[in-house]
């Protein structure tokens, strides 16, 4: 920086790598992801840190320094420099590059210098600024920067994560270490620095070092009088003079690097709000962090979350006969809808409705609606010729139906449209979409948007609701254009939007649940939980530890019982399920047997407890299905999640016995596809062997095993069939040989040989998988049989981990996504068949590839025909779609 105006400069200098690592360990890696397998916890924490410190310290300039991979001149001084540091966690890889993308969008300069560390960049800039009369604020956890502290340089030292900082000025340094800042390198040379693998003088700590510095002035004075220092410490010093002198050369700050002088390179206000929002979209960051970005970082002081507030059309609040007049005049062709309402446990309600077009805006109070207005509104809502747009059409339908108002004519669902165009990006809530596409912060507190609380119907509340409706109208136009660009119009209009209606009926209907059965199961599991816990404690001499505490388990397993160490984590050695299963296989220790059993039964109790909490007063569970969560297109459910009920264990299956036929219905029916993903694999790969196996009706896995192991089908044993089945499904899920080896608990060499043998017999599968990845790499996305696209930009990434993650996704997305397409088509066909046949029987649930239905009295045979026809003809593959159907009084008994 130049001298011009330097004394007004207040530069913030951030140690990029140091703060990124602190952010990584402050936030859970599994809680932050961009949706493509890349962890983003360090990026989020670092971004939050820079937002906070800019807001609180109000600098005029800012710069971030990073280390380069490889060594520096310090490694040539001491080849053990920083040796012994733990291997960088794989989840951290790729995050520095993402942080640098955020900084670029914020307009924040960042620097690296060949052969030097970030510390040296910071030291150069801080020294230069102080010499010119400016102020420098250094943000780092590296103690070497303490030497830079002075009248014009302050150290902000993180003491909790990356949010809580300790201010270190000269007085604070002297109070903590007993020496002035410029003498800190002398103290560090004597004491050593474990983080850098620089051993100090044995037996000499900070207090002794500070006492010597006070007595002799500096390190040179200490060494000059080393013979005078008595005791073991003195002898230790004399024995380690070379190490001390080396340490001092190593920790000396470099202050003369050639870095840009122009203050504009470091000034705030160079960020691009549009570019920043695009980066945040890629990172799947929500609206809150965008709103918090200080305007001072961005060009012209704009906000990352807002553009100048749009001037809305005049807000109308019609009552009585005015409702019919306004609807006919301003909304005859259609409108965007936003509802203030609620939906929970199968009960909906709505208190206000906002309608918007490009040039009209109205809010209708639904609570005090008179008969005339209600009839006019009901007619308008139920007219299928009037196009209606909402953020979540299913939720809006639930809420309005709670007021006795039915809706037809849905034309665009924003959440679905956004998901079809950008399946890997979050968020897709209305506030997030407005931020992403309109650069507007709605500040909406309506339950229709956040599902948290009712909107007060005062004037400000109605304005908020109206502004949300106006945003929905404009987003509707934007996202219809996006659907065209992403070739997703048919998927939206002909599959997902009609399916939203079918799913909405399922949610409103719910499924009957016998709480007494769940209570009995819970009591049985509670007794088993206590039994295995007591058994586990008996192997510890009766000590009653917390079996759910990783810290206590680490002490018991690795210290007390001396078991082999599992993989290292930031809090010790892993005690997750996979690690304990591996450990149990190695040791067969009875404590681990009981511990794993305790975890299983605890999980069962948690599932049962969740289910019971969501039983409505009418004795039914009304789960919520989502069409815009799983990037493959599969439906997911929550409140409660009915897709996580275990089906591979007897205990898990017993939970399904609590789901029963509704009152007035005679039984439940289940219908599911047999090996649908393998059938899709045969279809997409056009492999004659697989196609013939399906067409002949043979046991697929036995047939494939006979080819892989070169034996007759009747000579295939259970182990052969199981291994081949694992290979078949593993390929469909992009499983590597390493992953296959772990799953089957065989050597990687055996897994590789098994996979290669499979490919030798079924070369079409190998060719298809290879070609699908290369095609996706060339065009940038995968496609399902219905043309559902999933963008995979990381297929061309320079980051190996991100590229390999994307390759696995490219393998499984077309198969899993096509399976999702087919079951969705099947749901539409079955729904149509039920209506055409005039049946009372109804679909209650969809769980993966399975449908669950209530069977009305006397309709079982006809329902079988409708379901088999609807599911079997959903899509024409080169192999038949086989549908299994079972009937019983409850979900478990109906299994087949």
N, C-alpha and C positions, 0 to 999 in steps of 0.2 A: 504493500500500500504506500501511496505517496504521502508526503508530509501535509499536503493540503487538507485542512479540516481534520487532521488525525486526532487532535485532542477531543474531538466530538465522537470519534469512533468507539464502538463498544462491540468487539468481535467475540462471537461464541465459537469455540474450537472444540470439536467432538472427536474422540477416539473411536472410530467406526467399529473396528473389530472388538475392542474391549466392551463397548456398550451393546453390541449385537449379541455377544456371548452372554452377558448379564440378562438381556431380554429373553434369550432362549431359555435359560434356566429359571427365569422368574415366571414363565407362562408354560402351561402344558402343551407339548408338541401335538398331542392327539386332539387338542381342543381348537386348533387353528389350522385350516387347510384351504387351499384354493379350489378344492373339489376335484383336482386332477392327481391327487396323491402327493403334492408338494406341501410340506409343512410351512406355515407362515407365522409361527409364534414369535420368532425373533424379529421379523419384519414389522408385525403389529406392535410389539413392545417398543422397538426402536422408534417407530413413527410416533407412537404415543409419547415417548420421552421427548422427542424434538419439538412436538407440539406444546407440551407442558413447559419446557424450559424456555422456548421462545416467548410464550405468553407471560411467564413469570419474570424473566430477566430483561425482556424488551431490548435485545441487541439491535444494533444497526447493520451488522454484518455477521456472516456465519460461514464456516467451512468445516468439512468433515475429512478426516485423514484415515486411510486404510493401509494395512500391511499388504505386501505382495507375496504370493506363494514363493517358496524357496528361501534361501538364506540371505543374510546381509553381511556387512563387514564385520559385525560382532561374531558371527559364526567362524570367521577366519581367525579371530583372536582366541576363541575358545570353542572347540568343536563339540562340547557337551552343552552348549548354550540352549536352554529351553528343552533339553532332552528329558525324556521321562514323562512328558505331558500325556494325559490320556488321549486316546484316539478321538478325533472329532466325531460326535454322534452323527449317524447317517442323516437324521432329520434336519441337521443344521446345513447340510450341503445344499447349495443353490440359493440360500437366503441372503447372502451378501450381495449377489447380483440383483436380487429383487429390491433390497434396500437402496441400492444405487439407482434403480429405476424410479423409486419413490423420490429420491433426492433430485433427480433430473426433473421430474414433474413439478417439484416444489421450487425449482430454480436454485437449489443449494449446491454450490460447488464442492466437489470432493476430489481428493488428490491421492496419488500414490507416487513414490519415487523409488526407482530402481536402486537396490543395495542399501536402502534405509527403511526405518520403521515409521509407523504412524507417529510415534513419540517425537521423532526428529522433525517431522513436518509441523507438528503442533509447537514444538520448541522454537522453530524458526519464526513462525507467524506471531507467536506470543511475544518473543523478544523484540521483533521488529515493531510491533504495535506499541509496546511499552516504551521503546526508545523514541517513538514519535509522539508520545504523550497521550496515546489512546488507552482504552481499558480492554483487557483480554480476560475472558472467562473460559476455563478449561474444564471440559466434562470428561472424566476418565476415572477408572478404578486403578490405573497403573500408578504406583507410588513414586516412580521415577520423576513424575511431573511436579512433585512437591518442590524440587530445586528451583522451579521457575517462579514460584509464588513470590510476589513482591508488592510494592505500593500500587502498581498498575496491573497486577496479574492475580486473579483469584481462582482457586481450584474448587470445582464443584464435584465432590467425591460421593458416589452413590453408596448408601448404607443399607438400602432395602430395595431390592429389584433395581428398577431404573427410574423410579418415581420419587423416592425420598433422597434428598441430597444434603451433604454436610458442607458448609462453606468453610474453606480453609484459606484464611488470610495469614500474613506473617505472625500475628499474635496467636492465632489458633494453632499454627504449626509449632510454635515455640512452647505453647502450653501442653501440647500432646507429646512432643518428642524431646523437649528440653533444650533445643538448639534452634538457631535461625534457619529458614528454608534453604539458604545457599550452602549450608553445611550438611544437608540431608544426604547427599551422595556419599559423603565421608562415613556417615553412620551406616548407610546401606552396604558400603564396601566391607565394613567390619562385621556386620551382622549377617550379611548374605541375603539372597532373595530366592526363596524356595520355588516361587512361581516361574523363575527364569533358570532354575537349576544352577544357581551361583552359590556355592557353599561359603559360609563366612568363617570366622574364627570360632572354633568349638568352645563353648562355655561363655561366650560373650553375647549378651543380649542388648537391647536398645538402651537400657539404663546405664550399663557399664560403658557402652560406646559413647553416649552423650556426656558422661562424666569425664572421659578421656578428652573429648573434643573441647569441653569447657576448660579443662586444665591446660591443654597444649595448643589450642587455637584451631587446628585443622588436622587432616590426616597426615600431611607431611610432618607437622610438628609431632604428632604421636609416634610416627615411625622413627623420627630423629631421636626421640627419647625412649625408644622401645626397651632399651637395656635397663632403664630406671624403673619400669613398671614391674611391680613385685607380684608374687603368687603364681598360681596355676594359669590365671588369665594372661599375665604378662608372658609366661613361657609359651602359651598357646599362640599369642600374637606373634612372637618371634619365629615360631615354627611355621607360620602361615603368611609371611610377608608377601610372597609372590602371589598367592591367591587374592590377598587384599588389594594389591596394586592392580592386578588384572580386573578385579571387580570394579575398581574405580575408573579404569579405562572403559569398561563396558557400560557403566551407567551414566557416563557424561553425556549431557544433552548436546545434540548437534544443532547449532543455531544459524547456520549460514547456507542452507539449501537454496537453490535457485527456484523461487516460486513467483508466480505473477505478482507484479507490483500494483496493477490497476485496481483501485478500490471497488470498481463496478463488478469485478469478478467475484467479490465476496458479499455484495450488497443484497439485502432482502428485497422482496417485491418483484422477483423475476419468474415466479411460478405461473403455471398455466392450469387454470381450474378444470378445463375440459380434459387435458391430458392427465391430470391427477385423478379425476373421476374414472377415466378409462383404466388407469393402473389399479385403482381401488376395486374396480369391477373385476379385473383379472385376479386380484387377490381375494375376492369374495368378502371385502370389508363392508360393514353395514353403514347405515346413515349417521350414526352417532359420531364416529371418528371424523367423518367428512365435515360435519357441522362444527367440530371443535378446531379445525385448522385455522390458525390466526390469519385474518385477512392481510396482515402486513407481509406475509410470505408470498402473496400472489400479486400478479400484475394489476396495477390500478387499484389495489386494495380490495379486489373483489373477494367474495367468499367461495370456498370450494363447494359449498352446499347451496348457494343461492345465486340467482340472477335478479335484476330489478323486478320487483313484484308486478305481476301482470294485472292490468286493470280489467276487472271482471265486468260482464254485462250486469245491468241492474238486477238486483236480487228481488224476485217476486215471492210473496208468501200468501198464496191464494187460500181462501176458505170457502166453504159452501159451494154455491153455483160457480164461483170463480175458478174452481179446480177444473171443471169440465171445459170452461172457456180457455184456460191457459193450456191445457193438454191438447185441445183441438187446434189452437192457433200456433203454438210454439213447438210442440213435440209430436205432431201428427206422424212424422216420418220415423221418429225414434229419439233416443236420448241415452246419455250415460247416467248410471244410477250409483248412488252411494247411500247406504242405509245406516242409521244409528240404531243398533240393535244388539241382540245377543243370541247365542246358540250353545247350549250345554245340556248334557244328559238327555238328549232327544227333545228338548223344549226350546222353541225359538220365540222371539218377540222383536218388534220394531217400533220405535217411537217417532222416527222422522225419516223422511225420504227426500234426498236432493236429486234434482234432474238438471242435466246440462247439455247444451249443444254449443256450437261455435259462437252463437249470438243470443243465447237465452239461458236463464238460470232461475231455478225455483226450488224452494224448500217447502215441503208439505208436512204439517204436524199431523201424525197419524193417531195420536192419543185422543184428541178432541175432534176427530173427523165426523161430520154429520152424515146422515144417510145419503143425501144427494151427492156429496163429494166422494163418499166411499164407493158408491155405485159407479161413478164416472172413472175413478181411479182403478177399480177392479176390472172394468171393461178394457181400459187402456193397457193394463199390465197383462191381461190374458190374451190380447190380440197378437197372434203369431206373425202378422204382417208388419207390426211395428218393431223395428230393430232396436235391440237394447244391449248396452255394453256395461260390464261391471268388472271390478278387479277380480272377484271370486264369485262366479255366477251361482255356484252351489250354496255357498254361505248366504248370499243374498236371498236365494229361494227359501232356505230354511227360515230366515228371519221374517220375511214377508208372510210366509205361510203361517207363522205364529200369530199373525194378525188376521188370518183367514183370507189372505190375498195370494192367488196363484199367478205364476209368471210364465209366459210363453214368448217366443221371439228372441231368445238370446242370440246375439250375432257374434260377439267377441268377448272372450274371457282373457283379461290382461295377464293373469298369472300363468295360464296355460300357454298363451301366445309367446310370452317372454321365455318360458321354459323350452318350448320347441325351437326357438331361435338361439338360445344361449343356455343349454342344459347343464353346463358345469358352473354357472355363475350364480352367486347369491349376493344380496337377498332378492326375493321376488315379491316382497310385500309392497303395498302401494307407495309408502314413503320412499322405499329404495328405488322403485321404478321412476318416481318423479325426480329423485335426485339424479339417477343415471341418465334419463332421456331428456328431462326438462331443466336440469340443474336447479331444481326448486326444492326447498325444504318446506313440506306442507305443515309441519308442526301439528299434525292431526292427532287428537286424543280420542277420536271416535272408536267405539267398540267394533264398528264395522271394519275398521282398518287394523287396529291393534288387538281387538278382542280382550280388552282389559277392563273397561269401565264404560258406563253409559255417559253419553254426551249431555251435558246440561243444556236444556233448550232455551238459553238466553240468546241475546242477539249475537254475542261473540261466538257462541257455539254454533249457531246457524251459519254464520259467515265461514267458520272453519269447515263445516260440512259442505257448504256450497263451493268453497275453493277446492276441496277434494274432488267433488263431482266434475268441476271444470277441468281438473287435471286428468281425470279418467277419460273425459271426452277427447282431449288432445292426445293422450297416450293411445287411445283406441285407433286414431288415425295413424300415428307413428308405427304401432305394432302391426297393423294390417299391412303396411308397406314392408315391414321387416319379414312378415310371413311370406310375402311374395318373393323377396330377395333370397330367403332361405328355402324356397320350394316346399313350404310347410302349410300352405293354405288348406289343402285337402285333409291333411292330418288333423288340423284344428277344426275345420268345419264338419268333416264327415266322420271323424273318429272321436277325438277328445271331447269336443263340446257336447255331442249327443251322449257320450259316456258319462259326462258330468251329471246329466239328468238322471241316468240310471243309478249312478252311485248315490246321488242325493236321496233317491227313494229308499235305497238300501240303508243309508244312515238314519233316515227318519224312522224306518221300520224297526231297526235294531234286531237283536237276537235274544231270545229268552234264556235266562241263566238261573240255575238253582243254587241259591246262596248257601243252602244247607249242605249241599254236596261240597262246595268250596270250603266251608267252615270245617267239615269233617276231614277233608284232605289236609287242611292247614294244621289241625290238631295232630294228625298222624305225623306230619312232617316235623312239627314242633317236638314231639316225643323222640323222633329219630335224630333230630338236631341235637337234643340234649344227650342222647345215648352216644353218638359218635364224638361229641365234645368230651364227655367223661372218659371215653376210651383213649382219646388223644392225650388228655391230661395224665392218664395212667402211665404213658410212656415218658412222661417228664417228672415222674416221682410225685404226681399229684398237683404240681404247680398249675394254677389256673391262669393261663395267659389269654390275651385277647386274640382269638384265631383270625380276626379280620385286620389286625394291625401289621402292616409290612415291617415296621421297625422291630416289633417284638418277635416276629417270625424270623427275621434276619439273624437276630441274636441267638434264637433257639437252633435254627437249622445249621448255621455256618460257624458259630462260635461254640455253642454248647454240644451239639450233636456232631460237629465236625464234618458236615456233608460237603461234597464238591461245590465250588462256587458256581453260580449261574452267571448270566451276562451282567455286566456292571451297568448300573443306572446312576443318575445324579444323587440318589439317596441311599446308595449301597448296591446290594446284589438283588436281582429281580426275584420277586415272589409272585409273578403273574401266573395265570393258569398254565400257559404253555411251558414256562420254565419249570414249574413244579411237576408237571406231567413227565417232562424229560428226566427230572431229578428222581422221580419215583421209579421210572423204568430202570435207571442206573442202580438205585440203592434198594428198592423194594422195602424201604423202612416202614414199619407199621404206623409210625406217627404220620407220615405222608399219606398213607392209605386213609387214615381217619380224617386228616385235614382236607383231602380232596373230596371225600364223601360229605364232610361238613359244608364245603363250598357248594356242592351240588344241591344239597337239601336247603341251604340258605337261599340259593337262587330260586328254587321252586317256591319257597315261602314268599319271596319278593314278588314273583309273578302272580301268585294267588292273591296277595294283599292288594296289588295294583288292580286286578280284575274286580275285586270286591268293592273297591272305592269308586268304581265307575258304573256300578249297577244303579239304574235309575229307580225312582219310587215305584215304577210299574214293573220292576223286576227284569229289565232288559238292559243290555249293553249297546250303546250307540257309538261305535268307534267312528273316527273320522278318517276317511281315505284321502290320500294325496296323489295327484297326478303330476306333480311338479317337484318331486324330491329326488327320486332315484334317477340318475342321469341315463340309465339304460331305458327308461320309460316304464319300468315296473311300478305298480301301485305300492304305496306304503301306507301304514296306518298308525295312528296314535290315539291316545286318550280313550281306551288303552291300545297298546300295540298288540294286535292279535296275531301278528306274524312271527313273534318271538316265543310262542308256546312250543317247547321242545316236542318233537315227534319221534325222535330216534330212541328214546328211552321209555320204559313202561311207566315210570313216574310222570314223565311229561305228558304222555298220551292220556293218562287218567284225568288230567285237568279238563280235557275235552268232554269228559262224561258229564260235566256240569252244564254244558250248552245243550239245550233241549228244544223239542218242537214247541211252537207257540200254542197257547190255549186256542182250541178250535181247529187245530191242525193235527193230523194223525201221526206224523213222523218227520224226521229230517232226511234229506237226500244230499249226498256228496257226489260230485262228479269232477274228475280230474284227467288231465292228459297223461298218457304213459310215455315216459322218456322223450318229452317234446324237444328238449334241447339237442338230443342225439339225432332225432328225426330232422331237425333243422340243419344240423351239421351234415347229415347225409345229403340233404337237398342242396345246400349251398356248395358243398364240395363235389357233388355229382359223382360220388364214389360208388362204383357198381357193387362192390362187396357189401357195403353198408345198406345200400338200397335193396339189394336182394334179400338180405337178412330181415329187413322190416316187411318186405312184401310177402315173404314166405311164412311169416308169423313165428319164426324161430326165436328162442331166447337170445336177444341181441348180444349180451355180454358173454354168454357161453359160446356163441358163434364166433365172436371176435377173438375170444381167448383161444379157441381151437386153432385159429389162423396164426395168432401171435406165437403160441407155444408149439405149433405144428403137431397137434394131436387130434384125435377124433373127438367130436363134440361130447360123446358119452364119457370120454376119459378126462374131461376138464373137471378138476376138483374145485372146492370152494375157494382156496387160496388163489388159484389161477384166475377164477372168475372175478374175485374181489380186486385183484391187482389190475386186471384189464379194465374193469369198470372205473377204477380210480384214474387210469390213464385217459380213458375216453372223456370223462367229465373234467379232468384236469386240463386237457387240451382246450376244451370249450371255455374254461375259465382262465386260460393263459398261464397255467401252472408251469413253472420251470422244473427241470430235473431235480434241482435242490429241494423245491417245494414238494415234489412228488415223493422224494426220499423221506422227508420229514413226515408227510402224511401217512405213508405206508410203514415207516420206521424200518427202512432198508438203507443200504449204502447208496451213495450218490452214483457209484459206478453201476450198480444193479438197476437203479432207476433210469439211468441213461440208456442202458442196454434194453430195458423194457420199452422205453419210448421209441428207440430206434427200431426195435422189432415191430412195433405197432406201425410205424411209418413205412417199413419195408413191405408190409402186407397191405397197407392202406395208403398208398402214395398219394391218392387224390386228396386226402385230408391234409397231408403235409403241404402239398402244393397250394391248396386253398388257403391254409393259414399263412403261408409265406406271402402269397399274392395279396391277401387282404391287408396285411401290414404295409406292403409296398404301395398298394393303391392308396391307402389312407395317407401315407407319407407324401404321395404325389399331389393329392387333391386337398389334403388338410383335414379330412373328416372321414368317419365311418358311416355306413348306411345300413338300415334294416330292410327287410323285404318290402316294407311299406314306404321306404324312403325317409325314415326318421334319421336325422343327421346328428352326429356327435363330433364337434370340432376337437381336433387333437394337435394343437400347434407345437406341443412338446416333442412330437415325432422327429422334428428337425433340430431339437435343442442341442447345444454344445455340452449341456450337463448330462452326464451319462445316466445318473439315477433317474432324472426326469424323463429322459428319452426311453429308458427301459420300462418305466412305469407306463408311459404312453403306448409302448408296443404291446404290453399285456392288455391294456384296455382295448387296443385295436383288434386284438384277437377275440376278446369275449363280447364286446359290445354288439356286433352284428347278430350273434347267436342269442344272447340274453335279451337284446332289444327286440329281435324278431319274435321270440317267445312271448314277450310282453304285448307286442302288437296282436298276436294271434288270440291270446286270452281276452284281450279287449274287444276284438272283433266278435269273439264267441259270446261275450256278455251282451252285445247289441243284438246278435242273432237270437239268443235265448229270450231276451226281453221282447223282441218282436214276435217270436213264436208264442210266448205266453199270452200276449195281447190278441194275436190273431186267433188263437184257440179259445179265447175267453176263459182261461183258467184262473182260479183264485190262488193257486200255488205261487210262491214268490221267491226271488233270490234274496238271500240275507247277507252273505259274505263272499268276498273273493280273497283267498289267501294263496299267493303265488300262482300256481296253475290249477287251483281247486276252487270250485263253486260250492256253496252250501245253501240249500233251499228248504223252505217250509213246504211240506206236502199236504195239500188240502184233502179232506176225506173223498175217497173215490177217484182221485186224480193221478194215482201213482203211475199206472201204465202209460197214460197219455203224457204225463210229465217226462217219463223216461224217453219217450219218442222225441219230444220237443228238445230236451237237453242234448240227447245224442245227436240229433240232426243239426242243432245250432252249433254245437262245439265241433262236431265232425266235419262240417262244411265251412268252417270259419275262413279257411284259406286252403287253396289247393297246392299241396307240396308234391314232390315226386314220390313220396311215400305216404301211406295212409296215416291220418290223425286218429289214434286209438284213444277212446274215451272209456274210463272205468267209472261205474256208477254203483253206489251202495245206498241202502236205506236202513234206518234204525231210529229208535226213540230219542237218541242223543247223538252228538257229533262223533263220539268215539265208536258207538255201535254202528254208525252209518259208514264207517271206514270199510274199505274193500281191498 
